[in-house]
């Protein structure tokens, strides 16, 4: 688990990064921490499900290809438990089908790796802001 120093933590925003690639988890963690997020990570879908059983996050970044399940299956589980959580699907293997499926299954965004920190933070903040505004 990668958590930033509590003294530096100002915003109260939390993120769960789910990716089987350690270097991707590390890069995304650092980028989100710079953006003011408290970050937790999971290597597998099962580990992510265990983590969301214990706490809610403001945003979940979910890789499409996980070793134990498809990212869209995890997306559905997260959506069922926390419908208001911002859910962003990220992949290094983009296809039109996976993008359409992710968005139809309830992803708030679909991004292709590599993702620049600025773009990732912009997409997250835009989606968090949408959820804060009354309908």
N, CA, C and O atoms as a GROMACS GRO file, in nm:
protein
  540
    1UNK      N    1   0.085  -0.117   0.000
    1UNK     CA    2   0.000   0.000   0.000
    1UNK      C    3   0.089   0.122   0.000
    1UNK      O    4   0.183   0.130   0.079
    2UNK      N    5   0.061   0.218  -0.087
    2UNK     CA    6   0.135   0.342  -0.094
    2UNK      C    7   0.048   0.454  -0.040
    2UNK      O    8  -0.048   0.495  -0.106
    3UNK      N    9   0.080   0.502   0.077
    3UNK     CA   10   0.006   0.614   0.132
    3UNK      C   11   0.102   0.730   0.149
    3UNK      O   12   0.215   0.711   0.193
    4UNK      N   13   0.055   0.850   0.114
    4UNK     CA   14   0.143   0.965   0.129
    4UNK      C   15   0.153   1.004   0.275
    4UNK      O   16   0.071   0.962   0.356
    5UNK      N   17   0.252   1.083   0.307
    5UNK     CA   18   0.272   1.136   0.441
    5UNK      C   19   0.148   1.216   0.479
    5UNK      O   20   0.108   1.308   0.407
    6UNK      N   21   0.086   1.180   0.591
    6UNK     CA   22  -0.038   1.245   0.634
    6UNK      C   23  -0.021   1.397   0.648
    6UNK      O   24  -0.116   1.471   0.623
    7UNK      N   25   0.097   1.445   0.686
    7UNK     CA   26   0.120   1.589   0.704
    7UNK      C   27   0.109   1.663   0.571
    7UNK      O   28   0.067   1.779   0.568
    8UNK      N   29   0.147   1.598   0.462
    8UNK     CA   30   0.140   1.661   0.331
    8UNK      C   31  -0.001   1.652   0.272
    8UNK      O   32  -0.035   1.725   0.179
    9UNK      N   33  -0.081   1.564   0.326
    9UNK     CA   34  -0.213   1.537   0.271
    9UNK      C   35  -0.309   1.649   0.308
    9UNK      O   36  -0.335   1.670   0.426
   10UNK      N   37  -0.360   1.720   0.210
   10UNK     CA   38  -0.445   1.836   0.234
   10UNK      C   39  -0.588   1.816   0.185
   10UNK      O   40  -0.682   1.863   0.249
   11UNK      N   41  -0.605   1.748   0.074
   11UNK     CA   42  -0.732   1.755   0.001
   11UNK      C   43  -0.840   1.660   0.049
   11UNK      O   44  -0.958   1.686   0.025
   12UNK      N   45  -0.805   1.552   0.115
   12UNK     CA   46  -0.904   1.454   0.156
   12UNK      C   47  -0.947   1.363   0.043
   12UNK      O   48  -1.041   1.285   0.061
   13UNK      N   49  -0.881   1.369  -0.074
   13UNK     CA   50  -0.918   1.285  -0.186
   13UNK      C   51  -0.841   1.153  -0.179
   13UNK      O   52  -0.722   1.150  -0.147
   14UNK      N   53  -0.912   1.044  -0.208
   14UNK     CA   54  -0.850   0.911  -0.202
   14UNK      C   55  -0.864   0.839  -0.336
   14UNK      O   56  -0.962   0.857  -0.408
   15UNK      N   57  -0.763   0.757  -0.367
   15UNK     CA   58  -0.765   0.684  -0.493
   15UNK      C   59  -0.715   0.542  -0.472
   15UNK      O   60  -0.625   0.517  -0.391
   16UNK      N   61  -0.775   0.449  -0.545
   16UNK     CA   62  -0.730   0.310  -0.550
   16UNK      C   63  -0.682   0.284  -0.692
   16UNK      O   64  -0.756   0.303  -0.788
   17UNK      N   65  -0.557   0.240  -0.704
   17UNK     CA   66  -0.499   0.208  -0.834
   17UNK      C   67  -0.490   0.056  -0.844
   17UNK      O   68  -0.426  -0.008  -0.761
   18UNK      N   69  -0.553  -0.001  -0.947
   18UNK     CA   70  -0.552  -0.146  -0.966
   18UNK      C   71  -0.482  -0.177  -1.097
   18UNK      O   72  -0.534  -0.151  -1.206
   19UNK      N   73  -0.362  -0.234  -1.086
   19UNK     CA   74  -0.283  -0.268  -1.204
   19UNK      C   75  -0.184  -0.375  -1.164
   19UNK      O   76  -0.125  -0.368  -1.055
   20UNK      N   77  -0.164  -0.475  -1.249
   20UNK     CA   78  -0.072  -0.583  -1.215
   20UNK      C   79   0.074  -0.546  -1.238
   20UNK      O   80   0.163  -0.620  -1.196
   21UNK      N   81   0.100  -0.434  -1.302
   21UNK     CA   82   0.236  -0.390  -1.329
   21UNK      C   83   0.283  -0.295  -1.218
   21UNK      O   84   0.229  -0.186  -1.201
   22UNK      N   85   0.384  -0.340  -1.143
   22UNK     CA   86   0.433  -0.263  -1.029
   22UNK      C   87   0.480  -0.124  -1.069
   22UNK      O   88   0.454  -0.027  -0.998
   23UNK      N   89   0.549  -0.114  -1.183
   23UNK     CA   90   0.599   0.017  -1.226
   23UNK      C   91   0.484   0.112  -1.260
   23UNK      O   92   0.494   0.232  -1.234
   24UNK      N   93   0.376   0.060  -1.318
   24UNK     CA   94   0.259   0.144  -1.348
   24UNK      C   95   0.196   0.192  -1.218
   24UNK      O   96   0.162   0.309  -1.204
   25UNK      N   97   0.182   0.101  -1.122
   25UNK     CA   98   0.126   0.140  -0.992
   25UNK      C   99   0.211   0.250  -0.928
   25UNK      O  100   0.157   0.346  -0.872
   26UNK      N  101   0.341   0.235  -0.935
   26UNK     CA  102   0.433   0.332  -0.874
   26UNK      C  103   0.421   0.470  -0.944
   26UNK      O  104   0.411   0.572  -0.876
   27UNK      N  105   0.422   0.471  -1.077
   27UNK     CA  106   0.413   0.597  -1.151
   27UNK      C  107   0.279   0.667  -1.126
   27UNK      O  108   0.275   0.787  -1.098
   28UNK      N  109   0.169   0.592  -1.134
   28UNK     CA  110   0.037   0.651  -1.108
   28UNK      C  111   0.027   0.699  -0.963
   28UNK      O  112  -0.029   0.806  -0.937
   29UNK      N  113   0.080   0.621  -0.870
   29UNK     CA  114   0.076   0.660  -0.728
   29UNK      C  115   0.146   0.793  -0.708
   29UNK      O  116   0.092   0.884  -0.645
   30UNK      N  117   0.265   0.803  -0.762
   30UNK     CA  118   0.342   0.927  -0.746
   30UNK      C  119   0.268   1.046  -0.809
   30UNK      O  120   0.260   1.153  -0.749
   31UNK      N  121   0.214   1.026  -0.928
   31UNK     CA  122   0.141   1.133  -0.995
   31UNK      C  123   0.019   1.179  -0.916
   31UNK      O  124  -0.007   1.298  -0.906
   32UNK      N  125  -0.055   1.084  -0.862
   32UNK     CA  126  -0.174   1.120  -0.785
   32UNK      C  127  -0.137   1.183  -0.652
   32UNK      O  128  -0.204   1.274  -0.605
   33UNK      N  129  -0.030   1.134  -0.591
   33UNK     CA  130   0.015   1.195  -0.466
   33UNK      C  131   0.056   1.340  -0.489
   33UNK      O  132   0.024   1.427  -0.408
   34UNK      N  133   0.126   1.366  -0.598
   34UNK     CA  134   0.161   1.504  -0.634
   34UNK      C  135   0.034   1.587  -0.653
   34UNK      O  136   0.032   1.706  -0.621
   35UNK      N  137  -0.070   1.524  -0.704
   35UNK     CA  138  -0.199   1.591  -0.723
   35UNK      C  139  -0.283   1.601  -0.597
   35UNK      O  140  -0.396   1.648  -0.603
   36UNK      N  141  -0.229   1.558  -0.483
   36UNK     CA  142  -0.299   1.574  -0.356
   36UNK      C  143  -0.383   1.457  -0.311
   36UNK      O  144  -0.463   1.470  -0.218
   37UNK      N  145  -0.368   1.344  -0.375
   37UNK     CA  146  -0.446   1.226  -0.339
   37UNK      C  147  -0.373   1.139  -0.238
   37UNK      O  148  -0.251   1.129  -0.239
   38UNK      N  149  -0.450   1.076  -0.153
   38UNK     CA  150  -0.402   0.969  -0.068
   38UNK      C  151  -0.425   0.842  -0.151
   38UNK      O  152  -0.538   0.817  -0.194
   39UNK      N  153  -0.320   0.763  -0.174
   39UNK     CA  154  -0.326   0.654  -0.271
   39UNK      C  155  -0.310   0.518  -0.205
   39UNK      O  156  -0.228   0.500  -0.114
   40UNK      N  157  -0.390   0.424  -0.252
   40UNK     CA  158  -0.379   0.284  -0.215
   40UNK      C  159  -0.368   0.206  -0.345
   40UNK      O  160  -0.419   0.251  -0.448
   41UNK      N  161  -0.303   0.091  -0.343
   41UNK     CA  162  -0.286   0.014  -0.466
   41UNK      C  163  -0.326  -0.131  -0.446
   41UNK      O  164  -0.328  -0.183  -0.335
   42UNK      N  165  -0.359  -0.195  -0.558
   42UNK     CA  166  -0.390  -0.338  -0.560
   42UNK      C  167  -0.332  -0.396  -0.689
   42UNK      O  168  -0.337  -0.334  -0.795
   43UNK      N  169  -0.277  -0.517  -0.678
   43UNK     CA  170  -0.217  -0.584  -0.793
   43UNK      C  171  -0.317  -0.670  -0.869
   43UNK      O  172  -0.299  -0.696  -0.988
   44UNK      N  173  -0.422  -0.715  -0.800
   44UNK     CA  174  -0.521  -0.804  -0.860
   44UNK      C  175  -0.662  -0.752  -0.834
   44UNK      O  176  -0.684  -0.665  -0.750
   45UNK      N  177  -0.756  -0.807  -0.909
   45UNK     CA  178  -0.896  -0.774  -0.885
   45UNK      C  179  -0.940  -0.817  -0.746
   45UNK      O  180  -1.013  -0.743  -0.680
   46UNK      N  181  -0.899  -0.935  -0.702
   46UNK     CA  182  -0.936  -0.983  -0.569
   46UNK      C  183  -0.885  -0.890  -0.460
   46UNK      O  184  -0.957  -0.857  -0.366
   47UNK      N  185  -0.760  -0.847  -0.474
   47UNK     CA  186  -0.703  -0.756  -0.375
   47UNK      C  187  -0.782  -0.625  -0.374
   47UNK      O  188  -0.808  -0.569  -0.267
   48UNK      N  189  -0.821  -0.576  -0.490
   48UNK     CA  190  -0.901  -0.453  -0.497
   48UNK      C  191  -1.036  -0.473  -0.430
   48UNK      O  192  -1.082  -0.386  -0.356
   49UNK      N  193  -1.100  -0.586  -0.454
   49UNK     CA  194  -1.230  -0.614  -0.392
   49UNK      C  195  -1.217  -0.620  -0.240
   49UNK      O  196  -1.305  -0.573  -0.168
   50UNK      N  197  -1.109  -0.678  -0.191
   50UNK     CA  198  -1.085  -0.682  -0.047
   50UNK      C  199  -1.071  -0.540   0.008
   50UNK      O  200  -1.123  -0.509   0.116
   51UNK      N  201  -1.003  -0.454  -0.065
   51UNK     CA  202  -0.981  -0.318  -0.019
   51UNK      C  203  -1.110  -0.236  -0.019
   51UNK      O  204  -1.134  -0.159   0.074
   52UNK      N  205  -1.194  -0.251  -0.122
   52UNK     CA  206  -1.317  -0.173  -0.124
   52UNK      C  207  -1.420  -0.227  -0.026
   52UNK      O  208  -1.519  -0.159   0.005
   53UNK      N  209  -1.398  -0.347   0.024
   53UNK     CA  210  -1.486  -0.400   0.128
   53UNK      C  211  -1.463  -0.322   0.258
   53UNK      O  212  -1.555  -0.305   0.338
   54UNK      N  213  -1.340  -0.274   0.277
   54UNK     CA  214  -1.302  -0.208   0.401
   54UNK      C  215  -1.313  -0.056   0.397
   54UNK      O  216  -1.322   0.008   0.502
   55UNK      N  217  -1.314   0.003   0.278
   55UNK     CA  218  -1.321   0.149   0.272
   55UNK      C  219  -1.368   0.195   0.135
   55UNK      O  220  -1.363   0.122   0.036
   56UNK      N  221  -1.415   0.319   0.133
   56UNK     CA  222  -1.458   0.382   0.008
   56UNK      C  223  -1.346   0.472  -0.041
   56UNK      O  224  -1.272   0.528   0.038
   57UNK      N  225  -1.336   0.485  -0.171
   57UNK     CA  226  -1.239   0.573  -0.235
   57UNK      C  227  -1.315   0.672  -0.321
   57UNK      O  228  -1.427   0.646  -0.365
   58UNK      N  229  -1.254   0.787  -0.346
   58UNK     CA  230  -1.315   0.884  -0.436
   58UNK      C  231  -1.303   0.841  -0.580
   58UNK      O  232  -1.392   0.865  -0.662
   59UNK      N  233  -1.190   0.776  -0.612
   59UNK     CA  234  -1.166   0.735  -0.750
   59UNK      C  235  -1.094   0.600  -0.752
   59UNK      O  236  -1.012   0.569  -0.666
   60UNK      N  237  -1.129   0.520  -0.853
   60UNK     CA  238  -1.059   0.394  -0.878
   60UNK      C  239  -1.006   0.396  -1.020
   60UNK      O  240  -1.080   0.422  -1.115
   61UNK      N  241  -0.876   0.367  -1.034
   61UNK     CA  242  -0.815   0.350  -1.167
   61UNK      C  243  -0.802   0.201  -1.188
   61UNK      O  244  -0.734   0.134  -1.110
   62UNK      N  245  -0.864   0.147  -1.291
   62UNK     CA  246  -0.873   0.002  -1.310
   62UNK      C  247  -0.814  -0.037  -1.445
   62UNK      O  248  -0.859   0.009  -1.549
   63UNK      N  249  -0.712  -0.122  -1.440
   63UNK     CA  250  -0.652  -0.175  -1.563
   63UNK      C  251  -0.749  -0.275  -1.625
   63UNK      O  252  -0.817  -0.348  -1.553
   64UNK      N  253  -0.756  -0.279  -1.757
   64UNK     CA  254  -0.844  -0.374  -1.826
   64UNK      C  255  -0.796  -0.518  -1.806
   64UNK      O  256  -0.877  -0.608  -1.781
   65UNK      N  257  -0.664  -0.539  -1.818
   65UNK     CA  258  -0.609  -0.674  -1.810
   65UNK      C  259  -0.547  -0.698  -1.673
   65UNK      O  260  -0.438  -0.650  -1.643
   66UNK      N  261  -0.618  -0.775  -1.591
   66UNK     CA  262  -0.568  -0.812  -1.459
   66UNK      C  263  -0.543  -0.963  -1.459
   66UNK      O  264  -0.606  -1.035  -1.537
   67UNK      N  265  -0.454  -1.011  -1.374
   67UNK     CA  266  -0.420  -1.153  -1.378
   67UNK      C  267  -0.533  -1.247  -1.339
   67UNK      O  268  -0.536  -1.362  -1.382
   68UNK      N  269  -0.626  -1.198  -1.257
   68UNK     CA  270  -0.730  -1.288  -1.206
   68UNK      C  271  -0.872  -1.257  -1.255
   68UNK      O  272  -0.964  -1.335  -1.231
   69UNK      N  273  -0.889  -1.145  -1.323
   69UNK     CA  274  -1.022  -1.113  -1.377
   69UNK      C  275  -1.009  -1.002  -1.480
   69UNK      O  276  -0.907  -0.933  -1.488
   70UNK      N  277  -1.113  -0.986  -1.558
   70UNK     CA  278  -1.118  -0.877  -1.654
   70UNK      C  279  -1.150  -0.748  -1.579
   70UNK      O  280  -1.231  -0.747  -1.486
   71UNK      N  281  -1.085  -0.640  -1.619
   71UNK     CA  282  -1.107  -0.512  -1.551
   71UNK      C  283  -1.252  -0.466  -1.554
   71UNK      O  284  -1.296  -0.399  -1.461
   72UNK      N  285  -1.326  -0.501  -1.659
   72UNK     CA  286  -1.466  -0.460  -1.663
   72UNK      C  287  -1.549  -0.538  -1.560
   72UNK      O  288  -1.651  -0.487  -1.512
   73UNK      N  289  -1.508  -0.661  -1.526
   73UNK     CA  290  -1.577  -0.733  -1.419
   73UNK      C  291  -1.554  -0.663  -1.285
   73UNK      O  292  -1.645  -0.650  -1.204
   74UNK      N  293  -1.430  -0.619  -1.263
   74UNK     CA  294  -1.400  -0.544  -1.142
   74UNK      C  295  -1.477  -0.411  -1.142
   74UNK      O  296  -1.530  -0.369  -1.039
   75UNK      N  297  -1.483  -0.346  -1.256
   75UNK     CA  298  -1.558  -0.222  -1.271
   75UNK      C  299  -1.703  -0.242  -1.225
   75UNK      O  300  -1.757  -0.160  -1.152
   76UNK      N  301  -1.765  -0.351  -1.269
   76UNK     CA  302  -1.904  -0.380  -1.229
   76UNK      C  303  -1.918  -0.401  -1.080
   76UNK      O  304  -2.015  -0.355  -1.019
   77UNK      N  305  -1.822  -0.469  -1.019
   77UNK     CA  306  -1.826  -0.493  -0.875
   77UNK      C  307  -1.810  -0.362  -0.798
   77UNK      O  308  -1.880  -0.338  -0.699
   78UNK      N  309  -1.719  -0.277  -0.844
   78UNK     CA  310  -1.699  -0.147  -0.780
   78UNK      C  311  -1.824  -0.062  -0.795
   78UNK      O  312  -1.869   0.002  -0.700
   79UNK      N  313  -1.881  -0.061  -0.915
   79UNK     CA  314  -2.002   0.017  -0.942
   79UNK      C  315  -2.118  -0.028  -0.854
   79UNK      O  316  -2.194   0.054  -0.804
   80UNK      N  317  -2.132  -0.159  -0.834
   80UNK     CA  318  -2.240  -0.212  -0.751
   80UNK      C  319  -2.225  -0.169  -0.605
   80UNK      O  320  -2.324  -0.138  -0.538
   81UNK      N  321  -2.103  -0.168  -0.557
   81UNK     CA  322  -2.079  -0.135  -0.416
   81UNK      C  323  -2.078   0.016  -0.393
   81UNK      O  324  -2.132   0.064  -0.293
   82UNK      N  325  -2.016   0.091  -0.484
   82UNK     CA  326  -2.002   0.237  -0.470
   82UNK      C  327  -2.038   0.306  -0.601
   82UNK      O  328  -1.948   0.347  -0.675
   83UNK      N  329  -2.167   0.319  -0.631
   83UNK     CA  330  -2.206   0.377  -0.760
   83UNK      C  331  -2.154   0.519  -0.782
   83UNK      O  332  -2.132   0.558  -0.897
   84UNK      N  333  -2.133   0.595  -0.677
   84UNK     CA  334  -2.088   0.735  -0.693
   84UNK      C  335  -1.937   0.747  -0.708
   84UNK      O  336  -1.888   0.855  -0.740
   85UNK      N  337  -1.862   0.640  -0.686
   85UNK     CA  338  -1.717   0.647  -0.699
   85UNK      C  339  -1.681   0.674  -0.845
   85UNK      O  340  -1.741   0.616  -0.936
   86UNK      N  341  -1.584   0.762  -0.868
   86UNK     CA  342  -1.534   0.785  -1.003
   86UNK      C  343  -1.451   0.664  -1.044
   86UNK      O  344  -1.358   0.625  -0.974
   87UNK      N  345  -1.486   0.605  -1.158
   87UNK     CA  346  -1.419   0.484  -1.206
   87UNK      C  347  -1.358   0.510  -1.342
   87UNK      O  348  -1.428   0.542  -1.438
   88UNK      N  349  -1.226   0.496  -1.348
   88UNK     CA  350  -1.154   0.522  -1.473
   88UNK      C  351  -1.083   0.395  -1.515
   88UNK      O  352  -1.002   0.339  -1.441
   89UNK      N  353  -1.113   0.350  -1.634
   89UNK     CA  354  -1.050   0.229  -1.689
   89UNK      C  355  -0.930   0.273  -1.772
   89UNK      O  356  -0.938   0.365  -1.853
   90UNK      N  357  -0.818   0.203  -1.749
   90UNK     CA  358  -0.693   0.235  -1.818
   90UNK      C  359  -0.640   0.108  -1.881
   90UNK      O  360  -0.644   0.001  -1.822
   91UNK      N  361  -0.589   0.122  -2.004
   91UNK     CA  362  -0.535   0.003  -2.071
   91UNK      C  363  -0.412   0.037  -2.156
   91UNK      O  364  -0.396   0.149  -2.205
   92UNK      N  365  -0.330  -0.061  -2.169
   92UNK     CA  366  -0.217  -0.051  -2.261
   92UNK      C  367  -0.248  -0.122  -2.392
   92UNK      O  368  -0.167  -0.120  -2.485
   93UNK      N  369  -0.364  -0.185  -2.398
   93UNK     CA  370  -0.407  -0.263  -2.516
   93UNK      C  371  -0.544  -0.214  -2.561
   93UNK      O  372  -0.642  -0.286  -2.548
   94UNK      N  373  -0.551  -0.092  -2.615
   94UNK     CA  374  -0.681  -0.035  -2.648
   94UNK      C  375  -0.744  -0.098  -2.772
   94UNK      O  376  -0.679  -0.124  -2.873
   95UNK      N  377  -0.873  -0.120  -2.760
   95UNK     CA  378  -0.954  -0.158  -2.875
   95UNK      C  379  -1.084  -0.079  -2.866
   95UNK      O  380  -1.124  -0.037  -2.758
   96UNK      N  381  -1.148  -0.059  -2.979
   96UNK     CA  382  -1.277   0.009  -2.977
   96UNK      C  383  -1.376  -0.068  -2.890
   96UNK      O  384  -1.455  -0.008  -2.817
   97UNK      N  385  -1.371  -0.200  -2.899
   97UNK     CA  386  -1.464  -0.283  -2.822
   97UNK      C  387  -1.444  -0.266  -2.673
   97UNK      O  388  -1.541  -0.252  -2.598
   98UNK      N  389  -1.317  -0.267  -2.627
   98UNK     CA  390  -1.293  -0.256  -2.483
   98UNK      C  391  -1.332  -0.116  -2.434
   98UNK      O  392  -1.382  -0.102  -2.322
   99UNK      N  393  -1.310  -0.015  -2.514
   99UNK     CA  394  -1.349   0.120  -2.475
   99UNK      C  395  -1.499   0.136  -2.464
   99UNK      O  396  -1.549   0.192  -2.367
  100UNK      N  397  -1.570   0.085  -2.564
  100UNK     CA  398  -1.717   0.092  -2.562
  100UNK      C  399  -1.772   0.012  -2.445
  100UNK      O  400  -1.861   0.058  -2.374
  101UNK      N  401  -1.718  -0.108  -2.425
  101UNK     CA  402  -1.766  -0.194  -2.315
  101UNK      C  403  -1.743  -0.126  -2.181
  101UNK      O  404  -1.832  -0.126  -2.096
  102UNK      N  405  -1.626  -0.069  -2.160
  102UNK     CA  406  -1.596  -0.003  -2.033
  102UNK      C  407  -1.693   0.111  -2.006
  102UNK      O  408  -1.746   0.124  -1.896
  103UNK      N  409  -1.718   0.194  -2.107
  103UNK     CA  410  -1.809   0.307  -2.089
  103UNK      C  411  -1.953   0.260  -2.070
  103UNK      O  412  -2.026   0.318  -1.990
  104UNK      N  413  -1.993   0.157  -2.143
  104UNK     CA  414  -2.129   0.103  -2.126
  104UNK      C  415  -2.146   0.039  -1.989
  104UNK      O  416  -2.256   0.040  -1.933
  105UNK      N  417  -2.038  -0.016  -1.935
  105UNK     CA  418  -2.043  -0.082  -1.804
  105UNK      C  419  -2.034   0.016  -1.688
  105UNK      O  420  -2.043  -0.023  -1.572
  106UNK      N  421  -2.017   0.145  -1.719
  106UNK     CA  422  -2.020   0.245  -1.613
  106UNK      C  423  -1.891   0.317  -1.583
  106UNK      O  424  -1.884   0.390  -1.485
  107UNK      N  425  -1.787   0.300  -1.665
  107UNK     CA  426  -1.664   0.376  -1.645
  107UNK      C  427  -1.693   0.523  -1.673
  107UNK      O  428  -1.767   0.556  -1.765
  108UNK      N  429  -1.632   0.609  -1.594
  108UNK     CA  430  -1.647   0.752  -1.616
  108UNK      C  431  -1.551   0.801  -1.723
  108UNK      O  432  -1.572   0.906  -1.784
  109UNK      N  433  -1.445   0.723  -1.746
  109UNK     CA  434  -1.347   0.758  -1.850
  109UNK      C  435  -1.270   0.634  -1.889
  109UNK      O  436  -1.264   0.536  -1.814
  110UNK      N  437  -1.211   0.639  -2.008
  110UNK     CA  438  -1.130   0.528  -2.062
  110UNK      C  439  -1.003   0.592  -2.116
  110UNK      O  440  -1.008   0.671  -2.210
  111UNK      N  441  -0.889   0.558  -2.056
  111UNK     CA  442  -0.762   0.617  -2.097
  111UNK      C  443  -0.665   0.511  -2.146
  111UNK      O  444  -0.671   0.395  -2.105
  112UNK      N  445  -0.577   0.552  -2.235
  112UNK     CA  446  -0.479   0.460  -2.293
  112UNK      C  447  -0.340   0.493  -2.237
  112UNK      O  448  -0.297   0.608  -2.238
  113UNK      N  449  -0.273   0.389  -2.188
  113UNK     CA  450  -0.135   0.404  -2.138
  113UNK      C  451  -0.042   0.423  -2.257
  113UNK      O  452  -0.067   0.367  -2.363
  114UNK      N  453   0.062   0.499  -2.242
  114UNK     CA  454   0.097   0.575  -2.122
  114UNK      C  455   0.011   0.701  -2.112
  114UNK      O  456  -0.026   0.762  -2.212
  115UNK      N  457  -0.019   0.737  -1.987
  115UNK     CA  458  -0.102   0.854  -1.960
  115UNK      C  459  -0.014   0.957  -1.890
  115UNK      O  460   0.050   0.927  -1.789
  116UNK      N  461  -0.012   1.077  -1.942
  116UNK     CA  462   0.063   1.184  -1.876
  116UNK      C  463  -0.007   1.222  -1.746
  116UNK      O  464  -0.129   1.223  -1.738
  117UNK      N  465   0.073   1.254  -1.646
  117UNK     CA  466   0.018   1.289  -1.514
  117UNK      C  467  -0.085   1.401  -1.526
  117UNK      O  468  -0.191   1.394  -1.465
  118UNK      N  469  -0.054   1.503  -1.603
  118UNK     CA  470  -0.146   1.616  -1.616
  118UNK      C  471  -0.280   1.574  -1.674
  118UNK      O  472  -0.385   1.619  -1.628
  119UNK      N  473  -0.276   1.486  -1.774
  119UNK     CA  474  -0.401   1.438  -1.835
  119UNK      C  475  -0.480   1.355  -1.735
  119UNK      O  476  -0.601   1.371  -1.722
  120UNK      N  477  -0.410   1.266  -1.664
  120UNK     CA  478  -0.477   1.180  -1.565
  120UNK      C  479  -0.544   1.266  -1.458
  120UNK      O  480  -0.661   1.244  -1.426
  121UNK      N  481  -0.472   1.361  -1.404
  121UNK     CA  482  -0.528   1.447  -1.300
  121UNK      C  483  -0.644   1.531  -1.353
  121UNK      O  484  -0.743   1.551  -1.283
  122UNK      N  485  -0.633   1.579  -1.476
  122UNK     CA  486  -0.741   1.657  -1.536
  122UNK      C  487  -0.869   1.574  -1.550
  122UNK      O  488  -0.977   1.619  -1.514
  123UNK      N  489  -0.854   1.452  -1.601
  123UNK     CA  490  -0.970   1.364  -1.620
  123UNK      C  491  -1.033   1.329  -1.485
  123UNK      O  492  -1.156   1.330  -1.471
  124UNK      N  493  -0.950   1.299  -1.387
  124UNK     CA  494  -1.003   1.267  -1.254
  124UNK      C  495  -1.078   1.387  -1.196
  124UNK      O  496  -1.191   1.374  -1.151
  125UNK      N  497  -1.014   1.503  -1.198
  125UNK     CA  498  -1.077   1.622  -1.139
  125UNK      C  499  -1.206   1.658  -1.210
  125UNK      O  500  -1.304   1.695  -1.145
  126UNK      N  501  -1.209   1.649  -1.343
  126UNK     CA  502  -1.333   1.678  -1.418
  126UNK      C  503  -1.445   1.585  -1.374
  126UNK      O  504  -1.559   1.628  -1.355
  127UNK      N  505  -1.413   1.456  -1.358
  127UNK     CA  506  -1.516   1.360  -1.319
  127UNK      C  507  -1.558   1.377  -1.174
  127UNK      O  508  -1.676   1.360  -1.142
  128UNK      N  509  -1.465   1.409  -1.086
  128UNK     CA  510  -1.502   1.435  -0.946
  128UNK      C  511  -1.592   1.558  -0.938
  128UNK      O  512  -1.689   1.559  -0.862
  129UNK      N  513  -1.560   1.660  -1.016
  129UNK     CA  514  -1.640   1.784  -1.015
  129UNK      C  515  -1.782   1.756  -1.066
  129UNK      O  516  -1.879   1.807  -1.009
  130UNK      N  517  -1.796   1.675  -1.171
  130UNK     CA  518  -1.929   1.638  -1.223
  130UNK      C  519  -2.013   1.574  -1.115
  130UNK      O  520  -2.133   1.600  -1.104
  131UNK      N  521  -1.949   1.489  -1.034
  131UNK     CA  522  -2.024   1.416  -0.930
  131UNK      C  523  -2.059   1.505  -0.812
  131UNK      O  524  -2.154   1.477  -0.739
  132UNK      N  525  -1.983   1.614  -0.794
  132UNK     CA  526  -2.011   1.708  -0.684
  132UNK      C  527  -2.130   1.798  -0.718
  132UNK      O  528  -2.204   1.840  -0.630
  133UNK      N  529  -2.146   1.827  -0.847
  133UNK     CA  530  -2.254   1.919  -0.890
  133UNK      C  531  -2.389   1.850  -0.880
  133UNK      O  532  -2.403   1.735  -0.921
  134UNK      N  533  -2.488   1.918  -0.824
  134UNK     CA  534  -2.622   1.858  -0.821
  134UNK      C  535  -2.677   1.846  -0.963
  134UNK      O  536  -2.653   1.931  -1.049
  135UNK      N  537  -2.751   1.739  -0.986
  135UNK     CA  538  -2.807   1.716  -1.120
  135UNK      C  539  -2.919   1.809  -1.152
  135UNK      O  540  -2.976   1.802  -1.261
   0.00000   0.00000   0.00000
